[in-house]
Amino acid sequence: MRVAIRVKPGASRTRVGGRRGDRLVVAVQERAVDGAATEAALVALAGALGVRRRHVTLVSGTTSRDKVVDVDDAVVSEELRTGWAELLGSD
């Protein structure tokens, strides 16, 4: 399952939810230095989706705030697929 995300580094707290355009917002406390914010965003996204970090892979956007990640289809439940709209709509 491909997921488009918008990373907001330097946030006061880490959270996943809401949207910016068609992208899921992932706010992280880490700064955008040496990939720290990207790694924190992947960890936060994995936690929000209820999967292990190793099942979430960066596809594009290494140095951009707009990223595309892939979540291993083998671990994506039907419940997650139906709850996706809820995650996008929360703030």
Backbone as JSON Lines, residues from 0, in Angstrom:
{"i":0,"aa":"M","n":[0.85,-1.16,0.0],"ca":[0.0,0.0,0.0],"c":[0.91,1.23,0.0]}
{"i":1,"aa":"R","n":[0.74,2.1,-0.97],"ca":[1.52,3.35,-1.05],"c":[0.81,4.44,-0.26]}
{"i":2,"aa":"V","n":[1.59,5.21,0.48],"ca":[1.06,6.28,1.31],"c":[1.86,7.55,1.03]}
{"i":3,"aa":"A","n":[1.18,8.62,0.69],"ca":[1.82,9.92,0.51],"c":[1.73,10.66,1.83]}
{"i":4,"aa":"I","n":[2.88,11.13,2.33],"ca":[2.9,11.83,3.62],"c":[3.57,13.18,3.47]}
{"i":5,"aa":"R","n":[3.25,14.06,4.4],"ca":[3.9,15.37,4.53],"c":[4.51,15.41,5.92]}
{"i":6,"aa":"V","n":[5.82,15.49,6.0],"ca":[6.52,15.49,7.29],"c":[6.68,16.92,7.78]}
{"i":7,"aa":"K","n":[6.36,17.13,9.05],"ca":[6.53,18.43,9.69],"c":[7.56,18.28,10.81]}
{"i":8,"aa":"P","n":[8.84,18.53,10.5],"ca":[9.88,18.38,11.52],"c":[9.84,19.51,12.54]}
{"i":9,"aa":"G","n":[10.39,19.26,13.72],"ca":[10.47,20.27,14.75],"c":[9.16,20.57,15.45]}
{"i":10,"aa":"A","n":[8.22,19.64,15.41],"ca":[6.93,19.83,16.07],"c":[7.09,19.71,17.58]}
{"i":11,"aa":"S","n":[6.15,20.24,18.32],"ca":[6.22,20.15,19.78],"c":[5.97,18.73,20.27]}
{"i":12,"aa":"R","n":[5.25,17.94,19.47],"ca":[5.03,16.54,19.81],"c":[4.85,15.74,18.52]}
{"i":13,"aa":"T","n":[5.12,14.47,18.6],"ca":[4.96,13.6,17.44],"c":[3.51,13.18,17.34]}
{"i":14,"aa":"R","n":[2.95,13.31,16.12],"ca":[1.56,12.88,15.91],"c":[1.37,12.55,14.44]}
{"i":15,"aa":"V","n":[0.42,11.67,14.19],"ca":[0.06,11.28,12.83],"c":[-1.42,11.54,12.67]}
{"i":16,"aa":"G","n":[-1.78,12.31,11.66],"ca":[-3.18,12.59,11.41],"c":[-3.38,13.94,10.77]}
{"i":17,"aa":"G","n":[-4.49,14.07,10.12],"ca":[-4.78,15.28,9.38],"c":[-4.26,15.16,7.97]}
{"i":18,"aa":"R","n":[-4.53,16.16,7.19],"ca":[-4.06,16.1,5.81],"c":[-3.61,17.46,5.33]}
{"i":19,"aa":"R","n":[-2.75,17.4,4.38],"ca":[-2.33,18.58,3.63],"c":[-2.47,18.2,2.17]}
{"i":20,"aa":"G","n":[-3.5,18.7,1.55],"ca":[-3.83,18.25,0.2],"c":[-4.27,16.8,0.26]}
{"i":21,"aa":"D","n":[-3.61,15.96,-0.48],"ca":[-3.94,14.53,-0.46],"c":[-2.95,13.73,0.38]}
{"i":22,"aa":"R","n":[-2.13,14.41,1.16],"ca":[-1.08,13.74,1.95],"c":[-1.44,13.67,3.42]}
{"i":23,"aa":"L","n":[-1.06,12.58,4.04],"ca":[-1.21,12.4,5.47],"c":[-0.11,13.19,6.18]}
{"i":24,"aa":"V","n":[-0.46,13.96,7.19],"ca":[0.52,14.76,7.93],"c":[1.12,13.91,9.05]}
{"i":25,"aa":"V","n":[2.46,13.91,9.09],"ca":[3.21,13.24,10.15],"c":[4.11,14.29,10.78]}
{"i":26,"aa":"A","n":[3.76,14.75,11.98],"ca":[4.55,15.74,12.69],"c":[5.51,15.01,13.63]}
{"i":27,"aa":"V","n":[6.77,15.41,13.6],"ca":[7.79,14.77,14.46],"c":[8.59,15.83,15.19]}
{"i":28,"aa":"Q","n":[9.12,15.48,16.34],"ca":[9.91,16.4,17.13],"c":[11.32,16.59,16.56]}
{"i":29,"aa":"E","n":[11.84,15.61,15.9],"ca":[13.2,15.67,15.38],"c":[13.32,16.73,14.3]}
{"i":30,"aa":"R","n":[14.49,17.31,14.2],"ca":[14.79,18.29,13.16],"c":[15.19,17.58,11.87]}
{"i":31,"aa":"A","n":[15.1,18.28,10.77],"ca":[15.44,17.72,9.47],"c":[16.96,17.78,9.26]}
{"i":32,"aa":"V","n":[17.69,17.01,10.04],"ca":[19.15,16.96,9.96],"c":[19.58,15.51,9.83]}
{"i":33,"aa":"D","n":[20.34,15.22,8.8],"ca":[20.89,13.88,8.58],"c":[19.83,12.78,8.58]}
{"i":34,"aa":"G","n":[18.65,13.07,8.09],"ca":[17.61,12.06,7.97],"c":[16.87,11.72,9.24]}
{"i":35,"aa":"A","n":[17.12,12.46,10.32],"ca":[16.48,12.15,11.6],"c":[14.96,12.31,11.53]}
{"i":36,"aa":"A","n":[14.49,13.37,10.88],"ca":[13.05,13.6,10.79],"c":[12.39,12.53,9.92]}
{"i":37,"aa":"T","n":[13.06,12.12,8.86],"ca":[12.5,11.07,7.99],"c":[12.36,9.77,8.76]}
{"i":38,"aa":"E","n":[13.4,9.37,9.46],"ca":[13.34,8.12,10.23],"c":[12.26,8.2,11.31]}
{"i":39,"aa":"A","n":[12.17,9.34,12.0],"ca":[11.14,9.51,13.03],"c":[9.75,9.43,12.42]}
{"i":40,"aa":"A","n":[9.58,9.98,11.22],"ca":[8.28,9.93,10.55],"c":[7.91,8.5,10.19]}
{"i":41,"aa":"L","n":[8.87,7.72,9.73],"ca":[8.6,6.32,9.39],"c":[8.23,5.51,10.63]}
{"i":42,"aa":"V","n":[8.92,5.78,11.73],"ca":[8.6,5.11,12.99],"c":[7.2,5.49,13.47]}
{"i":43,"aa":"A","n":[6.89,6.78,13.41],"ca":[5.57,7.26,13.85],"c":[4.46,6.69,12.98]}
{"i":44,"aa":"L","n":[4.68,6.65,11.67],"ca":[3.68,6.11,10.76],"c":[3.45,4.63,11.03]}
{"i":45,"aa":"A","n":[4.53,3.89,11.21],"ca":[4.4,2.46,11.51],"c":[3.59,2.25,12.79]}
{"i":46,"aa":"G","n":[3.87,3.05,13.81],"ca":[3.12,2.94,15.06],"c":[1.64,3.26,14.88]}
{"i":47,"aa":"A","n":[1.35,4.3,14.11],"ca":[-0.04,4.68,13.87],"c":[-0.8,3.61,13.08]}
{"i":48,"aa":"L","n":[-0.09,2.93,12.2],"ca":[-0.72,1.9,11.38],"c":[-0.75,0.54,12.08]}
{"i":49,"aa":"G","n":[-0.04,0.44,13.2],"ca":[-0.02,-0.83,13.94],"c":[0.84,-1.9,13.28]}
{"i":50,"aa":"V","n":[1.9,-1.46,12.59],"ca":[2.82,-2.41,11.96],"c":[4.22,-2.14,12.47]}
{"i":51,"aa":"R","n":[5.13,-3.06,12.22],"ca":[6.52,-2.86,12.62],"c":[7.21,-1.9,11.66]}
{"i":52,"aa":"R","n":[8.21,-1.22,12.15],"ca":[8.95,-0.25,11.34],"c":[9.52,-0.9,10.07]}
{"i":53,"aa":"R","n":[9.94,-2.13,10.16],"ca":[10.56,-2.79,9.0],"c":[9.57,-3.01,7.85]}
{"i":54,"aa":"H","n":[8.28,-2.86,8.11],"ca":[7.26,-3.02,7.08],"c":[6.93,-1.7,6.36]}
{"i":55,"aa":"V","n":[7.59,-0.62,6.77],"ca":[7.37,0.7,6.18],"c":[8.67,1.12,5.5]}
{"i":56,"aa":"T","n":[8.61,1.36,4.18],"ca":[9.8,1.67,3.39],"c":[9.63,2.99,2.66]}
{"i":57,"aa":"L","n":[10.66,3.82,2.7],"ca":[10.64,5.07,1.96],"c":[10.82,4.78,0.48]}
{"i":58,"aa":"V","n":[9.91,5.3,-0.34],"ca":[9.97,5.12,-1.79],"c":[10.6,6.34,-2.46]}
{"i":59,"aa":"S","n":[10.15,7.53,-2.05],"ca":[10.71,8.76,-2.63],"c":[10.58,9.9,-1.63]}
{"i":60,"aa":"G","n":[11.41,10.92,-1.83],"ca":[11.34,12.11,-0.99],"c":[12.36,12.14,0.12]}
{"i":61,"aa":"T","n":[13.52,11.57,-0.1],"ca":[14.55,11.5,0.94],"c":[14.84,12.85,1.57]}
{"i":62,"aa":"T","n":[14.97,13.89,0.77],"ca":[15.32,15.22,1.29],"c":[14.15,16.21,1.23]}
{"i":63,"aa":"S","n":[12.97,15.73,0.94],"ca":[11.79,16.59,0.83],"c":[10.85,16.35,2.01]}
{"i":64,"aa":"R","n":[10.02,17.32,2.3],"ca":[8.99,17.11,3.32],"c":[7.86,16.24,2.78]}
{"i":65,"aa":"D","n":[7.67,16.26,1.47],"ca":[6.67,15.4,0.83],"c":[7.34,14.08,0.47]}
{"i":66,"aa":"K","n":[6.8,13.0,1.0],"ca":[7.4,11.68,0.82],"c":[6.34,10.68,0.4]}
{"i":67,"aa":"V","n":[6.79,9.61,-0.2],"ca":[5.93,8.47,-0.52],"c":[6.56,7.26,0.15]}
{"i":68,"aa":"V","n":[5.74,6.55,0.91],"ca":[6.23,5.35,1.58],"c":[5.39,4.15,1.16]}
{"i":69,"aa":"D","n":[5.96,3.0,1.31],"ca":[5.27,1.76,0.98],"c":[5.11,0.96,2.26]}
{"i":70,"aa":"V","n":[3.89,0.5,2.5],"ca":[3.61,-0.36,3.64],"c":[3.37,-1.76,3.08]}
{"i":71,"aa":"D","n":[4.12,-2.71,3.59],"ca":[4.05,-4.09,3.1],"c":[2.61,-4.59,3.1]}
{"i":72,"aa":"D","n":[2.11,-4.96,1.92],"ca":[0.72,-5.42,1.79],"c":[0.41,-6.64,2.63]}
{"i":73,"aa":"A","n":[1.42,-7.44,2.93],"ca":[1.21,-8.66,3.71],"c":[0.77,-8.35,5.15]}
{"i":74,"aa":"V","n":[1.09,-7.15,5.64],"ca":[0.75,-6.82,7.02],"c":[-0.39,-5.8,7.13]}
{"i":75,"aa":"V","n":[-0.88,-5.34,6.0],"ca":[-1.97,-4.35,6.01],"c":[-3.3,-5.09,6.14]}
{"i":76,"aa":"S","n":[-3.97,-4.84,7.23],"ca":[-5.24,-5.51,7.49],"c":[-6.39,-4.79,6.78]}
{"i":77,"aa":"E","n":[-7.48,-5.49,6.65],"ca":[-8.69,-4.88,6.07],"c":[-9.18,-3.74,6.97]}
{"i":78,"aa":"E","n":[-9.02,-3.91,8.27],"ca":[-9.4,-2.88,9.22],"c":[-8.63,-1.59,8.97]}
{"i":79,"aa":"L","n":[-7.34,-1.72,8.67],"ca":[-6.52,-0.56,8.37],"c":[-6.98,0.11,7.08]}
{"i":80,"aa":"R","n":[-7.27,-0.68,6.09],"ca":[-7.72,-0.12,4.81],"c":[-9.02,0.67,4.98]}
{"i":81,"aa":"T","n":[-9.93,0.18,5.8],"ca":[-11.2,0.88,5.99],"c":[-11.05,2.06,6.94]}
{"i":82,"aa":"G","n":[-10.07,2.02,7.84],"ca":[-9.86,3.11,8.79],"c":[-8.97,4.22,8.27]}
{"i":83,"aa":"W","n":[-8.5,4.07,7.05],"ca":[-7.58,5.04,6.46],"c":[-8.19,6.44,6.41]}
{"i":84,"aa":"A","n":[-9.45,6.55,6.04],"ca":[-10.12,7.86,5.95],"c":[-10.15,8.55,7.31]}
{"i":85,"aa":"E","n":[-10.32,7.78,8.36],"ca":[-10.35,8.35,9.71],"c":[-9.0,8.97,10.06]}
{"i":86,"aa":"L","n":[-7.92,8.29,9.7],"ca":[-6.59,8.8,9.98],"c":[-6.33,10.08,9.2]}
{"i":87,"aa":"L","n":[-6.77,10.14,7.98],"ca":[-6.59,11.35,7.17],"c":[-7.42,12.52,7.68]}
{"i":88,"aa":"G","n":[-8.55,12.23,8.29],"ca":[-9.45,13.3,8.72],"c":[-9.18,13.87,10.08]}
{"i":89,"aa":"S","n":[-8.38,13.18,10.91],"ca":[-8.14,13.67,12.27],"c":[-7.11,14.77,12.29]}
{"i":90,"aa":"D","n":[-7.19,15.63,13.27],"ca":[-6.21,16.73,13.43],"c":[-5.42,16.59,14.7]}
